[in-house]
Each structure stands twice: as C-alpha cells, then as structure tokens.
Amino acid sequence: MPPKIARLAGLGAFGACAGLLALYLLIAYLARPTARGGIDSVNATVAWISLAGVIAALIVVHVAIGRQLLTLAQGKEIGNGK
C-alpha cells in the first residue's frame, strides 16, 4: 500500500473512532428516561452498558488498525510476532 493512502486510511480509522463515540452519545441521549414516558431507568442502564461494550470493542479495533496503518505509512515494518 502506498504510504499516502496508508496515512489517509489510518487517519480515517481514528476519525471513525470519533464517529462511533458520537453515535454512542446520541443513542445514550435518545434512550434516556423522560417524564413523558418511554424507557425506564433500569432498561436504559442496561442499554447503555451493552452498547458501551460493543462501541468500546469497535474503537479498540479501529485504534489498533489505525496505528498499524500509520506505522506502515512511515515505512517501518509491522511485526508478525516472530
């Protein structure tokens, strides 16, 4: 992969982390208990915790891939564990 494209893809992976965080905050805001009805506080808490686990896993993967792509863009070798 050319270094310029690897750099853009790596920065895009970090940008996706910000987008995932914004999506989580939007869903948490929409799933909050209100006085006019809707979801209760127990179910809202369960939804927030379950979504936080999924979003956190996606962010960790995007950070790992982004770091590897930025390392590749600098021309360094990415180790394969040997």
N, C-alpha and C positions, 0 to 999 in steps of 0.2 A: 504494500500500500504506500503510495506517495506520502511524504511527510506532511504536506499541506493538508491533504484530505484526512490523515490520521489526527492532525491537530484540530481540525474542524469537528470531526466526529467525537473526539474526546471532550471538547468544549460543549458539544451538543448533549453528550451524556450528563454533564454537570448541569446543563440547562434543564434537562428532563427531571433531574432531582428537584429543582425549584418548582417545576410544574406539578410534580407529584405531591410536594408539600402543600402547594396552593390548592390542589384538588382535595387533599385531606381536610384542610381547614374549611373549605367550602362545604364539604359533606358534613363535617362536625357542626358547622353553624346551622345547616338545614335540619339536622337531626337532633337539635336541642329541644328540651321540653318547653312548651309555651303555655300561657294561661288560657289560650283559646282552644286547647285540646291537642291532639296528636300523640306523639310517642311519650311514654312516661320516662322518668329519670333512670330507672333500672335498665330498661331496654336501650336507652340512649347510651348509657355507660358501656353496655355490652357491645353495641355497635361501634363505639369509639375505640374500644380496646381491640376488637377483632380487625378493624380497618387499620389501626396503627401497626399491627403486626405485619400485615400484607404490604403496606406502604413502606415500612422500615426495611423489609426484605428487598423490595424493588429498589430502594435508594441505595442500599449496600451494594447490590449488584451493579447499578449504574456507576457508582463511585469506583468500584474495582475495575470495570471496563474502561472508564474514562482515564484512570491513572495509567493503565496499560497502553492505551492509545496515545497519551501524551508522552510516555516513555518511548514508544515506537517513533513518534514524530521527532524526538531529539536524536534519533539514530542509535540509541542504545539497544542492546539485545535484551529480549524478555526471556527470563529463565524458564525452563520447563521442568524444574525440580530435580535435575540430575546433578 
